[in-house]
């Protein structure tokens, strides 16, 4: 796979969003999230599909560069 600035950016964003989703799961499972249940759930709901999209965009950008 060829690393381009565009694909690297999307992959980096994907990693950050995946970390946010994982942290949200742990916060919700603890019973008392620091940011509140609503905000933490919103972060989880938004970060999972966004990270998947960013991953697919990174792969597409890398394939276009080949």
C-alpha positions in Angstrom: 0.0 0.0 0.0 1.3 3.4 -0.9 1.2 6.0 1.8 0.1 9.4 0.5 -0.5 12.5 2.6 -4.3 12.2 2.0 -4.4 8.5 3.0 -2.2 9.1 6.0 -4.5 11.9 7.2 -7.6 9.7 6.8 -5.9 6.8 8.6 -4.8 9.1 11.4 -8.3 10.4 11.9 -9.6 6.9 11.8 -7.2 5.9 14.6 -8.3 8.9 16.8 -12.0 8.1 16.2 -11.5 4.4 17.1 -9.7 5.4 20.3 -12.6 7.7 21.1 -15.1 4.9 20.5 -13.1 2.5 22.7 -12.9 5.0 25.5 -16.6 5.7 25.3 -17.4 2.0 25.6 -15.3 1.8 28.8 -16.8 5.0 30.2 -20.3 3.7 29.6 -19.5 0.3 31.1 -18.1 2.0 34.2 -21.6 3.2 35.1 -20.8 6.8 35.7 -19.3 8.5 32.6 -17.3 11.7 33.3 -19.0 13.6 30.5 -22.4 12.2 31.2 -24.3 9.4 29.5 -25.8 11.5 26.7 -22.5 13.0 25.6 -20.6 9.8 25.9 -23.2 7.9 23.9 -23.2 10.6 21.2 -19.4 10.3 20.9 -19.7 6.6 20.6 -22.5 6.7 18.0 -20.7 9.3 15.9 -17.2 7.9 16.1 -17.9 4.3 15.1 -19.3 5.0 11.6 -17.0 8.0 11.1 -13.9 5.8 11.8 -15.2 3.2 9.3 -15.7 5.8 6.7 -12.3 7.3 7.2 -10.7 3.9 6.9 -12.4 3.3 3.6 -11.4 6.7 2.3 -7.8 6.0 3.3 -7.8 2.8 1.4 -9.4 4.4 -1.6 -6.9 7.3 -1.6 -4.0 4.8 -1.4 -5.4 2.7 -4.2 -5.7 5.9 -6.4 -2.1 6.6 -5.8 -0.9 3.2 -7.0 
